[in-house]
Amino acid sequence: MLIITRRHGEKIMLGDEISVHVMEIVGNSVRIGIEAPRSVPVYREEIWNAVRDENHAAADAPADLPVPARES
């Protein structure tokens, strides 16, 4: 893990296309802005984990699909 210090208004670059901006620092909270291509998903960690867990649960669920009618 890379740990760096940034001040209000400074950025962190992730490759050529993603930048993280320090927008505001208030007490123990830091507001950040993220600029990334639309093709790059950006989620808060708790949302990412919830989506991943739901996808795993859906993939593991038994599929009770109807059997197609036979053509005569």
N, CA, C and O atoms as a Tripos MOL2 file, in Angstrom:
@<TRIPOS>MOLECULE
protein
  288   287    72     0     0
PROTEIN
NO_CHARGES

@<TRIPOS>ATOM
      1 N           0.8490   -1.1690    0.0000 N.3       1 MET1
      2 CA          0.0000    0.0000    0.0000 C.3       1 MET1
      3 C           0.8990    1.2370    0.0000 C.2       1 MET1
      4 O           1.8460    1.3270    0.7810 O.2       1 MET1
      5 N           0.5990    2.1640   -0.8620 N.am      2 LEU2
      6 CA          1.3090    3.4360   -0.9110 C.3       2 LEU2
      7 C           0.5760    4.4240   -0.0180 C.2       2 LEU2
      8 O          -0.6340    4.6040   -0.1580 O.2       2 LEU2
      9 N           1.2820    5.0580    0.8860 N.am      3 ILE3
     10 CA          0.6920    6.0700    1.7620 C.3       3 ILE3
     11 C           1.3710    7.3950    1.4480 C.2       3 ILE3
     12 O           2.5900    7.5230    1.5600 O.2       3 ILE3
     13 N           0.5680    8.3820    1.0530 N.am      4 ILE4
     14 CA          1.1100    9.6980    0.7310 C.3       4 ILE4
     15 C           0.2770   10.7710    1.4130 C.2       4 ILE4
     16 O          -0.8680   10.5330    1.7970 O.2       4 ILE4
     17 N           0.8510   11.9330    1.5580 N.am      5 THR5
     18 CA          0.1500   13.0610    2.1660 C.3       5 THR5
     19 C          -0.2280   14.0460    1.0750 C.2       5 THR5
     20 O           0.6000   14.3920    0.2320 O.2       5 THR5
     21 N          -1.4560   14.4910    1.0860 N.am      6 ARG6
     22 CA         -1.9480   15.4940    0.1400 C.3       6 ARG6
     23 C          -2.6840   16.5550    0.9290 C.2       6 ARG6
     24 O          -3.2610   16.2700    1.9780 O.2       6 ARG6
     25 N          -2.6670   17.7650    0.4320 N.am      7 ARG7
     26 CA         -3.3970   18.8710    1.0470 C.3       7 ARG7
     27 C          -4.5990   19.2370    0.1830 C.2       7 ARG7
     28 O          -4.7300   18.7800   -0.9520 O.2       7 ARG7
     29 N          -5.4630   20.0610    0.7400 N.am      8 HIS8
     30 CA         -6.6290   20.5490    0.0090 C.3       8 HIS8
     31 C          -6.1940   21.0920   -1.3450 C.2       8 HIS8
     32 O          -5.2500   21.8770   -1.4360 O.2       8 HIS8
     33 N          -6.8910   20.6680   -2.3940 N.am      9 GLY9
     34 CA         -6.6110   21.1440   -3.7440 C.3       9 GLY9
     35 C          -5.5660   20.3340   -4.4960 C.2       9 GLY9
     36 O          -5.3810   20.5430   -5.6950 O.2       9 GLY9
     37 N          -4.8790   19.4140   -3.8270 N.am     10 GLU10
     38 CA         -3.8740   18.6090   -4.5000 C.3      10 GLU10
     39 C          -4.4930   17.3360   -5.0680 C.2      10 GLU10
     40 O          -5.6050   16.9620   -4.6950 O.2      10 GLU10
     41 N          -3.7710   16.6700   -5.9710 N.am     11 LYS11
     42 CA         -4.2820   15.4900   -6.6670 C.3      11 LYS11
     43 C          -3.3430   14.3130   -6.5150 C.2      11 LYS11
     44 O          -2.1700   14.4510   -6.1670 O.2      11 LYS11
     45 N          -3.9050   13.1540   -6.7900 N.am     12 ILE12
     46 CA         -3.1490   11.9100   -6.9390 C.3      12 ILE12
     47 C          -3.5250   11.3680   -8.3120 C.2      12 ILE12
     48 O          -4.7080   11.3030   -8.6450 O.2      12 ILE12
     49 N          -2.5500   10.9840   -9.1030 N.am     13 MET13
     50 CA         -2.8060   10.4190  -10.4260 C.3      13 MET13
     51 C          -2.6490    8.9090  -10.3760 C.2      13 MET13
     52 O          -1.6690    8.3960   -9.8350 O.2      13 MET13
     53 N          -3.6150    8.1990  -10.9420 N.am     14 LEU14
     54 CA         -3.5630    6.7420  -11.0810 C.3      14 LEU14
     55 C          -3.4690    6.4520  -12.5790 C.2      14 LEU14
     56 O          -4.4830    6.4070  -13.2770 O.2      14 LEU14
     57 N          -2.2780    6.2630  -13.0500 N.am     15 GLY15
     58 CA         -2.0860    6.1090  -14.4950 C.3      15 GLY15
     59 C          -2.3290    7.4380  -15.1850 C.2      15 GLY15
     60 O          -2.2200    8.4980  -14.5690 O.2      15 GLY15
     61 N          -2.6560    7.3750  -16.4590 N.am     16 ASP16
     62 CA         -2.8640    8.5890  -17.2530 C.3      16 ASP16
     63 C          -4.2880    9.1160  -17.2020 C.2      16 ASP16
     64 O          -4.5200   10.2880  -17.5010 O.2      16 ASP16
     65 N          -5.2550    8.2660  -16.8270 N.am     17 GLU17
     66 CA         -6.6570    8.6370  -17.0000 C.3      17 GLU17
     67 C          -7.4590    8.8190  -15.7200 C.2      17 GLU17
     68 O          -8.6170    9.2330  -15.7850 O.2      17 GLU17
     69 N          -6.8860    8.5250  -14.5620 N.am     18 ILE18
     70 CA         -7.6470    8.6130  -13.3200 C.3      18 ILE18
     71 C          -6.9350    9.5620  -12.3680 C.2      18 ILE18
     72 O          -5.7430    9.4190  -12.0950 O.2      18 ILE18
     73 N          -7.6990   10.5440  -11.8620 N.am     19 SER19
     74 CA         -7.1270   11.4440  -10.8610 C.3      19 SER19
     75 C          -8.0610   11.5250   -9.6640 C.2      19 SER19
     76 O          -9.2850   11.5030   -9.7980 O.2      19 SER19
     77 N          -7.4460   11.6180   -8.4920 N.am     20 VAL20
     78 CA         -8.1720   11.7420   -7.2340 C.3      20 VAL20
     79 C          -7.8350   13.1160   -6.6710 C.2      20 VAL20
     80 O          -6.6680   13.4230   -6.4310 O.2      20 VAL20
     81 N          -8.8560   13.9430   -6.4600 N.am     21 HIS21
     82 CA         -8.6850   15.3100   -5.9780 C.3      21 HIS21
     83 C          -9.0660   15.3970   -4.5000 C.2      21 HIS21
     84 O         -10.1030   14.8660   -4.1010 O.2      21 HIS21
     85 N          -8.2580   16.0460   -3.7000 N.am     22 VAL22
     86 CA         -8.6250   16.3320   -2.3090 C.3      22 VAL22
     87 C          -9.4710   17.6050   -2.3510 C.2      22 VAL22
     88 O          -8.9550   18.6910   -2.6160 O.2      22 VAL22
     89 N         -10.7630   17.4660   -2.0890 N.am     23 MET23
     90 CA        -11.6900   18.5910   -2.2180 C.3      23 MET23
     91 C         -11.8240   19.3940   -0.9290 C.2      23 MET23
     92 O         -11.8670   20.6240   -0.9570 O.2      23 MET23
     93 N         -11.8890   18.6900    0.2030 N.am     24 GLU24
     94 CA        -12.1450   19.3740    1.4690 C.3      24 GLU24
     95 C         -11.6950   18.4760    2.6190 C.2      24 GLU24
     96 O         -11.8360   17.2540    2.5600 O.2      24 GLU24
     97 N         -11.1640   19.0860    3.6420 N.am     25 ILE25
     98 CA        -10.7800   18.3630    4.8490 C.3      25 ILE25
     99 C         -11.4620   19.0490    6.0250 C.2      25 ILE25
    100 O         -11.2270   20.2290    6.2850 O.2      25 ILE25
    101 N         -12.3130   18.3000    6.7400 N.am     26 VAL26
    102 CA        -13.0160   18.8400    7.8990 C.3      26 VAL26
    103 C         -12.8830   17.8280    9.0300 C.2      26 VAL26
    104 O         -13.4830   16.7540    8.9710 O.2      26 VAL26
    105 N         -12.1170   18.1510   10.0410 N.am     27 GLY27
    106 CA        -11.9200   17.2280   11.1550 C.3      27 GLY27
    107 C         -11.3280   15.9230   10.6710 C.2      27 GLY27
    108 O         -10.2490   15.9040   10.0770 O.2      27 GLY27
    109 N         -12.0390   14.8170   10.9270 N.am     28 ASN28
    110 CA        -11.5730   13.4970   10.5170 C.3      28 ASN28
    111 C         -12.0980   13.0640    9.1550 C.2      28 ASN28
    112 O         -11.8750   11.9260    8.7430 O.2      28 ASN28
    113 N         -12.7910   13.9500    8.4520 N.am     29 SER29
    114 CA        -13.3580   13.6000    7.1470 C.3      29 SER29
    115 C         -12.6050   14.2900    6.0230 C.2      29 SER29
    116 O         -12.2040   15.4490    6.1310 O.2      29 SER29
    117 N         -12.4250   13.5490    4.9480 N.am     30 VAL30
    118 CA        -11.8110   14.0900    3.7420 C.3      30 VAL30
    119 C         -12.7810   13.8540    2.5950 C.2      30 VAL30
    120 O         -13.2080   12.7230    2.3640 O.2      30 VAL30
    121 N         -13.1300   14.9150    1.8760 N.am     31 ARG31
    122 CA        -13.9630   14.7680    0.6860 C.3      31 ARG31
    123 C         -13.0260   14.6950   -0.5010 C.2      31 ARG31
    124 O         -12.1280   15.5230   -0.6560 O.2      31 ARG31
    125 N         -13.2470   13.6870   -1.3430 N.am     32 ILE32
    126 CA        -12.4170   13.5350   -2.5230 C.3      32 ILE32
    127 C         -13.2860   13.5320   -3.7690 C.2      32 ILE32
    128 O         -14.4630   13.1720   -3.7250 O.2      32 ILE32
    129 N         -12.6970   13.9310   -4.8600 N.am     33 GLY33
    130 CA        -13.3360   13.8480   -6.1620 C.3      33 GLY33
    131 C         -12.5190   12.8970   -7.0160 C.2      33 GLY33
    132 O         -11.2900   12.8960   -6.9470 O.2      33 GLY33
    133 N         -13.1910   12.0910   -7.8190 N.am     34 ILE34
    134 CA        -12.4990   11.1170   -8.6630 C.3      34 ILE34
    135 C         -12.8860   11.3660  -10.1060 C.2      34 ILE34
    136 O         -14.0680   11.3610  -10.4510 O.2      34 ILE34
    137 N         -11.8860   11.5830  -10.9500 N.am     35 GLU35
    138 CA        -12.1040   11.7070  -12.3820 C.3      35 GLU35
    139 C         -11.5860   10.4390  -13.0330 C.2      35 GLU35
    140 O         -10.4040   10.1130  -12.9260 O.2      35 GLU35
    141 N         -12.4830    9.7200  -13.7150 N.am     36 ALA36
    142 CA        -12.1110    8.4680  -14.3680 C.3      36 ALA36
    143 C         -12.9680    8.3000  -15.6190 C.2      36 ALA36
    144 O         -14.0620    8.8590  -15.6980 O.2      36 ALA36
    145 N         -12.4850    7.5440  -16.5870 N.am     37 PRO37
    146 CA        -13.3110    7.2520  -17.7610 C.3      37 PRO37
    147 C         -14.5880    6.5280  -17.3430 C.2      37 PRO37
    148 O         -14.6040    5.8260  -16.3330 O.2      37 PRO37
    149 N         -15.6440    6.6960  -18.1090 N.am     38 ARG38
    150 CA        -16.9210    6.0430  -17.7900 C.3      38 ARG38
    151 C         -16.7850    4.5220  -17.7610 C.2      38 ARG38
    152 O         -17.5760    3.8440  -17.1050 O.2      38 ARG38
    153 N         -15.8070    3.9920  -18.4520 N.am     39 SER39
    154 CA        -15.6290    2.5380  -18.4920 C.3      39 SER39
    155 C         -15.0230    1.9840  -17.2020 C.2      39 SER39
    156 O         -14.9600    0.7670  -17.0270 O.2      39 SER39
    157 N         -14.5790    2.8530  -16.3020 N.am     40 VAL40
    158 CA        -13.9830    2.4170  -15.0390 C.3      40 VAL40
    159 C         -15.0220    2.5670  -13.9280 C.2      40 VAL40
    160 O         -15.4230    3.6880  -13.6160 O.2      40 VAL40
    161 N         -15.4680    1.4570  -13.3230 N.am     41 PRO41
    162 CA        -16.4400    1.5740  -12.2330 C.3      41 PRO41
    163 C         -15.7850    2.1720  -10.9890 C.2      41 PRO41
    164 O         -14.6700    1.7990  -10.6240 O.2      41 PRO41
    165 N         -16.4860    3.1010  -10.3460 N.am     42 VAL42
    166 CA        -15.9990    3.7210   -9.1130 C.3      42 VAL42
    167 C         -17.1000    3.5800   -8.0710 C.2      42 VAL42
    168 O         -18.1910    4.1270   -8.2330 O.2      42 VAL42
    169 N         -16.8110    2.8460   -7.0000 N.am     43 TYR43
    170 CA        -17.7830    2.6040   -5.9400 C.3      43 TYR43
    171 C         -17.1310    2.8410   -4.5840 C.2      43 TYR43
    172 O         -15.9150    2.7120   -4.4420 O.2      43 TYR43
    173 N         -17.9420    3.1870   -3.5890 N.am     44 ARG44
    174 CA        -17.4680    3.1130   -2.2110 C.3      44 ARG44
    175 C         -17.2950    1.6370   -1.8820 C.2      44 ARG44
    176 O         -18.0080    0.7890   -2.4190 O.2      44 ARG44
    177 N         -16.3480    1.3300   -0.9990 N.am     45 GLU45
    178 CA        -16.0340   -0.0670   -0.7100 C.3      45 GLU45
    179 C         -17.2500   -0.8520   -0.2270 C.2      45 GLU45
    180 O         -17.4490   -1.9940   -0.6410 O.2      45 GLU45
    181 N         -18.0670   -0.2530    0.6470 N.am     46 GLU46
    182 CA        -19.2160   -0.9970    1.1790 C.3      46 GLU46
    183 C         -20.2450   -1.3030    0.0890 C.2      46 GLU46
    184 O         -20.9080   -2.3390    0.1450 O.2      46 GLU46
    185 N         -20.3850   -0.4250   -0.8920 N.am     47 ILE47
    186 CA        -21.2950   -0.6760   -2.0210 C.3      47 ILE47
    187 C         -20.7160   -1.7770   -2.9010 C.2      47 ILE47
    188 O         -21.4350   -2.6880   -3.3120 O.2      47 ILE47
    189 N         -19.4180   -1.6970   -3.1920 N.am     48 TRP48
    190 CA        -18.7360   -2.7110   -3.9980 C.3      48 TRP48
    191 C         -18.9140   -4.1000   -3.3690 C.2      48 TRP48
    192 O         -19.2300   -5.0660   -4.0630 O.2      48 TRP48
    193 N         -18.7090   -4.1860   -2.0570 N.am     49 ASN49
    194 CA        -18.8600   -5.4730   -1.3610 C.3      49 ASN49
    195 C         -20.2930   -5.9760   -1.4130 C.2      49 ASN49
    196 O         -20.5210   -7.1710   -1.6030 O.2      49 ASN49
    197 N         -21.2610   -5.0850   -1.2460 N.am     50 ALA50
    198 CA        -22.6690   -5.4850   -1.2870 C.3      50 ALA50
    199 C         -23.0460   -6.0060   -2.6700 C.2      50 ALA50
    200 O         -23.7380   -7.0190   -2.7790 O.2      50 ALA50
    201 N         -22.6070   -5.3380   -3.7140 N.am     51 VAL51
    202 CA        -22.9000   -5.7700   -5.0860 C.3      51 VAL51
    203 C         -22.2360   -7.1150   -5.3500 C.2      51 VAL51
    204 O         -22.8540   -8.0110   -5.9240 O.2      51 VAL51
    205 N         -20.9770   -7.2590   -4.9340 N.am     52 ARG52
    206 CA        -20.2570   -8.5220   -5.1330 C.3      52 ARG52
    207 C         -20.9670   -9.6610   -4.4090 C.2      52 ARG52
    208 O         -21.1310  -10.7430   -4.9720 O.2      52 ARG52
    209 N         -21.3930   -9.4270   -3.1610 N.am     53 ASP53
    210 CA        -22.0780  -10.4600   -2.3900 C.3      53 ASP53
    211 C         -23.4040  -10.8500   -3.0330 C.2      53 ASP53
    212 O         -23.7500  -12.0300   -3.0810 O.2      53 ASP53
    213 N         -24.1420   -9.8650   -3.5250 N.am     54 GLU54
    214 CA        -25.4150  -10.1510   -4.2090 C.3      54 GLU54
    215 C         -25.1730  -10.9610   -5.4820 C.2      54 GLU54
    216 O         -25.9290  -11.8850   -5.7830 O.2      54 GLU54
    217 N         -24.1340  -10.6230   -6.2200 N.am     55 ASN55
    218 CA        -23.8220  -11.3700   -7.4450 C.3      55 ASN55
    219 C         -23.4410  -12.8080   -7.1270 C.2      55 ASN55
    220 O         -23.8500  -13.7290   -7.8350 O.2      55 ASN55
    221 N         -22.6580  -13.0100   -6.0620 N.am     56 HIS56
    222 CA        -22.2930  -14.3710   -5.6590 C.3      56 HIS56
    223 C         -23.5340  -15.1460   -5.2390 C.2      56 HIS56
    224 O         -23.6890  -16.3120   -5.6040 O.2      56 HIS56
    225 N         -24.4220  -14.5100   -4.4760 N.am     57 ALA57
    226 CA        -25.6390  -15.1830   -4.0210 C.3      57 ALA57
    227 C         -26.5260  -15.5540   -5.2070 C.2      57 ALA57
    228 O         -27.1020  -16.6420   -5.2340 O.2      57 ALA57
    229 N         -26.6370  -14.6620   -6.1790 N.am     58 ALA58
    230 CA        -27.4650  -14.9380   -7.3540 C.3      58 ALA58
    231 C         -26.8670  -16.0710   -8.1800 C.2      58 ALA58
    232 O         -27.5980  -16.9050   -8.7130 O.2      58 ALA58
    233 N         -25.5510  -16.1030   -8.2870 N.am     59 ALA59
    234 CA        -24.8940  -17.1650   -9.0630 C.3      59 ALA59
    235 C         -25.0320  -18.5210   -8.3840 C.2      59 ALA59
    236 O         -25.0810  -19.5480   -9.0610 O.2      59 ALA59
    237 N         -25.0960  -18.5360   -7.0580 N.am     60 ASP60
    238 CA        -25.1960  -19.7960   -6.3170 C.3      60 ASP60
    239 C         -26.6290  -20.2800   -6.1330 C.2      60 ASP60
    240 O         -26.8430  -21.4310   -5.7510 O.2      60 ASP60
    241 N         -27.6120  -19.4280   -6.3960 N.am     61 ALA61
    242 CA        -29.0140  -19.7880   -6.1890 C.3      61 ALA61
    243 C         -29.4520  -20.8190   -7.2360 C.2      61 ALA61
    244 O         -29.0390  -20.7460   -8.3930 O.2      61 ALA61
    245 N         -30.2910  -21.7800   -6.8230 N.am     62 PRO62
    246 CA        -30.7860  -22.7500   -7.8040 C.3      62 PRO62
    247 C         -31.7090  -22.0550   -8.8100 C.2      62 PRO62
    248 O         -32.5050  -21.1890   -8.4460 O.2      62 PRO62
    249 N         -31.5910  -22.4400  -10.0390 N.am     63 ALA63
    250 CA        -32.4140  -21.8400  -11.0930 C.3      63 ALA63
    251 C         -33.5520  -22.7910  -11.4170 C.2      63 ALA63
    252 O         -33.3350  -23.8470  -12.0100 O.2      63 ALA63
    253 N         -34.7650  -22.4200  -11.0300 N.am     64 ASP64
    254 CA        -35.9530  -23.2110  -11.3320 C.3      64 ASP64
    255 C         -36.5990  -22.6220  -12.5800 C.2      64 ASP64
    256 O         -37.5840  -21.8890  -12.4990 O.2      64 ASP64
    257 N         -36.0310  -22.9530  -13.7280 N.am     65 LEU65
    258 CA        -36.5230  -22.4180  -14.9840 C.3      65 LEU65
    259 C         -37.6110  -23.3250  -15.5430 C.2      65 LEU65
    260 O         -37.5540  -24.5440  -15.3860 O.2      65 LEU65
    261 N         -38.6040  -22.7220  -16.1950 N.am     66 PRO66
    262 CA        -39.6560  -23.5550  -16.7950 C.3      66 PRO66
    263 C         -39.0910  -24.3560  -17.9720 C.2      66 PRO66
    264 O         -38.1800  -23.9120  -18.6700 O.2      66 PRO66
    265 N         -39.6520  -25.5350  -18.1650 N.am     67 VAL67
    266 CA        -39.2380  -26.3750  -19.2930 C.3      67 VAL67
    267 C         -40.0620  -25.9510  -20.4870 C.2      67 VAL67
    268 O         -41.2850  -25.8580  -20.3900 O.2      67 VAL67
    269 N         -39.4100  -25.6870  -21.6280 N.am     68 PRO68
    270 CA        -40.1720  -25.2540  -22.8100 C.3      68 PRO68
    271 C         -41.1180  -26.3710  -23.2900 C.2      68 PRO68
    272 O         -40.8140  -27.5590  -23.1800 O.2      68 PRO68
    273 N         -42.2510  -25.9530  -23.8150 N.am     69 ALA69
    274 CA        -43.2150  -26.9220  -24.3430 C.3      69 ALA69
    275 C         -42.6380  -27.5570  -25.6030 C.2      69 ALA69
    276 O         -41.9500  -26.9040  -26.3870 O.2      69 ALA69
    277 N         -42.9310  -28.8400  -25.7790 N.am     70 ARG70
    278 CA        -42.4390  -29.5280  -26.9560 C.3      70 ARG70
    279 C         -43.3220  -29.2090  -28.1390 C.2      70 ARG70
    280 O         -44.5480  -29.1710  -28.0340 O.2      70 ARG70
    281 N         -42.6760  -28.9820  -29.2610 N.am     71 GLU71
    282 CA        -43.4490  -28.7180  -30.4810 C.3      71 GLU71
    283 C         -43.8900  -30.0540  -31.0830 C.2      71 GLU71
    284 O         -43.1400  -31.0300  -31.0730 O.2      71 GLU71
    285 N         -45.1280  -30.0810  -31.6120 N.am     72 SER72
    286 CA        -45.5730  -31.3360  -32.1960 C.3      72 SER72
    287 C         -45.5230  -31.2950  -33.6850 C.2      72 SER72
    288 O         -45.8670  -32.2790  -34.3410 O.2      72 SER72
@<TRIPOS>BOND
     1     1     2 1
     2     2     3 1
     3     3     4 2
     4     3     5 am
     5     5     6 1
     6     6     7 1
     7     7     8 2
     8     7     9 am
     9     9    10 1
    10    10    11 1
    11    11    12 2
    12    11    13 am
    13    13    14 1
    14    14    15 1
    15    15    16 2
    16    15    17 am
    17    17    18 1
    18    18    19 1
    19    19    20 2
    20    19    21 am
    21    21    22 1
    22    22    23 1
    23    23    24 2
    24    23    25 am
    25    25    26 1
    26    26    27 1
    27    27    28 2
    28    27    29 am
    29    29    30 1
    30    30    31 1
    31    31    32 2
    32    31    33 am
    33    33    34 1
    34    34    35 1
    35    35    36 2
    36    35    37 am
    37    37    38 1
    38    38    39 1
    39    39    40 2
    40    39    41 am
    41    41    42 1
    42    42    43 1
    43    43    44 2
    44    43    45 am
    45    45    46 1
    46    46    47 1
    47    47    48 2
    48    47    49 am
    49    49    50 1
    50    50    51 1
    51    51    52 2
    52    51    53 am
    53    53    54 1
    54    54    55 1
    55    55    56 2
    56    55    57 am
    57    57    58 1
    58    58    59 1
    59    59    60 2
    60    59    61 am
    61    61    62 1
    62    62    63 1
    63    63    64 2
    64    63    65 am
    65    65    66 1
    66    66    67 1
    67    67    68 2
    68    67    69 am
    69    69    70 1
    70    70    71 1
    71    71    72 2
    72    71    73 am
    73    73    74 1
    74    74    75 1
    75    75    76 2
    76    75    77 am
    77    77    78 1
    78    78    79 1
    79    79    80 2
    80    79    81 am
    81    81    82 1
    82    82    83 1
    83    83    84 2
    84    83    85 am
    85    85    86 1
    86    86    87 1
    87    87    88 2
    88    87    89 am
    89    89    90 1
    90    90    91 1
    91    91    92 2
    92    91    93 am
    93    93    94 1
    94    94    95 1
    95    95    96 2
    96    95    97 am
    97    97    98 1
    98    98    99 1
    99    99   100 2
   100    99   101 am
   101   101   102 1
   102   102   103 1
   103   103   104 2
   104   103   105 am
   105   105   106 1
   106   106   107 1
   107   107   108 2
   108   107   109 am
   109   109   110 1
   110   110   111 1
   111   111   112 2
   112   111   113 am
   113   113   114 1
   114   114   115 1
   115   115   116 2
   116   115   117 am
   117   117   118 1
   118   118   119 1
   119   119   120 2
   120   119   121 am
   121   121   122 1
   122   122   123 1
   123   123   124 2
   124   123   125 am
   125   125   126 1
   126   126   127 1
   127   127   128 2
   128   127   129 am
   129   129   130 1
   130   130   131 1
   131   131   132 2
   132   131   133 am
   133   133   134 1
   134   134   135 1
   135   135   136 2
   136   135   137 am
   137   137   138 1
   138   138   139 1
   139   139   140 2
   140   139   141 am
   141   141   142 1
   142   142   143 1
   143   143   144 2
   144   143   145 am
   145   145   146 1
   146   146   147 1
   147   147   148 2
   148   147   149 am
   149   149   150 1
   150   150   151 1
   151   151   152 2
   152   151   153 am
   153   153   154 1
   154   154   155 1
   155   155   156 2
   156   155   157 am
   157   157   158 1
   158   158   159 1
   159   159   160 2
   160   159   161 am
   161   161   162 1
   162   162   163 1
   163   163   164 2
   164   163   165 am
   165   165   166 1
   166   166   167 1
   167   167   168 2
   168   167   169 am
   169   169   170 1
   170   170   171 1
   171   171   172 2
   172   171   173 am
   173   173   174 1
   174   174   175 1
   175   175   176 2
   176   175   177 am
   177   177   178 1
   178   178   179 1
   179   179   180 2
   180   179   181 am
   181   181   182 1
   182   182   183 1
   183   183   184 2
   184   183   185 am
   185   185   186 1
   186   186   187 1
   187   187   188 2
   188   187   189 am
   189   189   190 1
   190   190   191 1
   191   191   192 2
   192   191   193 am
   193   193   194 1
   194   194   195 1
   195   195   196 2
   196   195   197 am
   197   197   198 1
   198   198   199 1
   199   199   200 2
   200   199   201 am
   201   201   202 1
   202   202   203 1
   203   203   204 2
   204   203   205 am
   205   205   206 1
   206   206   207 1
   207   207   208 2
   208   207   209 am
   209   209   210 1
   210   210   211 1
   211   211   212 2
   212   211   213 am
   213   213   214 1
   214   214   215 1
   215   215   216 2
   216   215   217 am
   217   217   218 1
   218   218   219 1
   219   219   220 2
   220   219   221 am
   221   221   222 1
   222   222   223 1
   223   223   224 2
   224   223   225 am
   225   225   226 1
   226   226   227 1
   227   227   228 2
   228   227   229 am
   229   229   230 1
   230   230   231 1
   231   231   232 2
   232   231   233 am
   233   233   234 1
   234   234   235 1
   235   235   236 2
   236   235   237 am
   237   237   238 1
   238   238   239 1
   239   239   240 2
   240   239   241 am
   241   241   242 1
   242   242   243 1
   243   243   244 2
   244   243   245 am
   245   245   246 1
   246   246   247 1
   247   247   248 2
   248   247   249 am
   249   249   250 1
   250   250   251 1
   251   251   252 2
   252   251   253 am
   253   253   254 1
   254   254   255 1
   255   255   256 2
   256   255   257 am
   257   257   258 1
   258   258   259 1
   259   259   260 2
   260   259   261 am
   261   261   262 1
   262   262   263 1
   263   263   264 2
   264   263   265 am
   265   265   266 1
   266   266   267 1
   267   267   268 2
   268   267   269 am
   269   269   270 1
   270   270   271 1
   271   271   272 2
   272   271   273 am
   273   273   274 1
   274   274   275 1
   275   275   276 2
   276   275   277 am
   277   277   278 1
   278   278   279 1
   279   279   280 2
   280   279   281 am
   281   281   282 1
   282   282   283 1
   283   283   284 2
   284   283   285 am
   285   285   286 1
   286   286   287 1
   287   287   288 2
@<TRIPOS>SUBSTRUCTURE
     1 MET1         2 RESIDUE 1 A MET
     2 LEU2         6 RESIDUE 1 A LEU
     3 ILE3        10 RESIDUE 1 A ILE
     4 ILE4        14 RESIDUE 1 A ILE
     5 THR5        18 RESIDUE 1 A THR
     6 ARG6        22 RESIDUE 1 A ARG
     7 ARG7        26 RESIDUE 1 A ARG
     8 HIS8        30 RESIDUE 1 A HIS
     9 GLY9        34 RESIDUE 1 A GLY
    10 GLU10       38 RESIDUE 1 A GLU
    11 LYS11       42 RESIDUE 1 A LYS
    12 ILE12       46 RESIDUE 1 A ILE
    13 MET13       50 RESIDUE 1 A MET
    14 LEU14       54 RESIDUE 1 A LEU
    15 GLY15       58 RESIDUE 1 A GLY
    16 ASP16       62 RESIDUE 1 A ASP
    17 GLU17       66 RESIDUE 1 A GLU
    18 ILE18       70 RESIDUE 1 A ILE
    19 SER19       74 RESIDUE 1 A SER
    20 VAL20       78 RESIDUE 1 A VAL
    21 HIS21       82 RESIDUE 1 A HIS
    22 VAL22       86 RESIDUE 1 A VAL
    23 MET23       90 RESIDUE 1 A MET
    24 GLU24       94 RESIDUE 1 A GLU
    25 ILE25       98 RESIDUE 1 A ILE
    26 VAL26      102 RESIDUE 1 A VAL
    27 GLY27      106 RESIDUE 1 A GLY
    28 ASN28      110 RESIDUE 1 A ASN
    29 SER29      114 RESIDUE 1 A SER
    30 VAL30      118 RESIDUE 1 A VAL
    31 ARG31      122 RESIDUE 1 A ARG
    32 ILE32      126 RESIDUE 1 A ILE
    33 GLY33      130 RESIDUE 1 A GLY
    34 ILE34      134 RESIDUE 1 A ILE
    35 GLU35      138 RESIDUE 1 A GLU
    36 ALA36      142 RESIDUE 1 A ALA
    37 PRO37      146 RESIDUE 1 A PRO
    38 ARG38      150 RESIDUE 1 A ARG
    39 SER39      154 RESIDUE 1 A SER
    40 VAL40      158 RESIDUE 1 A VAL
    41 PRO41      162 RESIDUE 1 A PRO
    42 VAL42      166 RESIDUE 1 A VAL
    43 TYR43      170 RESIDUE 1 A TYR
    44 ARG44      174 RESIDUE 1 A ARG
    45 GLU45      178 RESIDUE 1 A GLU
    46 GLU46      182 RESIDUE 1 A GLU
    47 ILE47      186 RESIDUE 1 A ILE
    48 TRP48      190 RESIDUE 1 A TRP
    49 ASN49      194 RESIDUE 1 A ASN
    50 ALA50      198 RESIDUE 1 A ALA
    51 VAL51      202 RESIDUE 1 A VAL
    52 ARG52      206 RESIDUE 1 A ARG
    53 ASP53      210 RESIDUE 1 A ASP
    54 GLU54      214 RESIDUE 1 A GLU
    55 ASN55      218 RESIDUE 1 A ASN
    56 HIS56      222 RESIDUE 1 A HIS
    57 ALA57      226 RESIDUE 1 A ALA
    58 ALA58      230 RESIDUE 1 A ALA
    59 ALA59      234 RESIDUE 1 A ALA
    60 ASP60      238 RESIDUE 1 A ASP
    61 ALA61      242 RESIDUE 1 A ALA
    62 PRO62      246 RESIDUE 1 A PRO
    63 ALA63      250 RESIDUE 1 A ALA
    64 ASP64      254 RESIDUE 1 A ASP
    65 LEU65      258 RESIDUE 1 A LEU
    66 PRO66      262 RESIDUE 1 A PRO
    67 VAL67      266 RESIDUE 1 A VAL
    68 PRO68      270 RESIDUE 1 A PRO
    69 ALA69      274 RESIDUE 1 A ALA
    70 ARG70      278 RESIDUE 1 A ARG
    71 GLU71      282 RESIDUE 1 A GLU
    72 SER72      286 RESIDUE 1 A SER
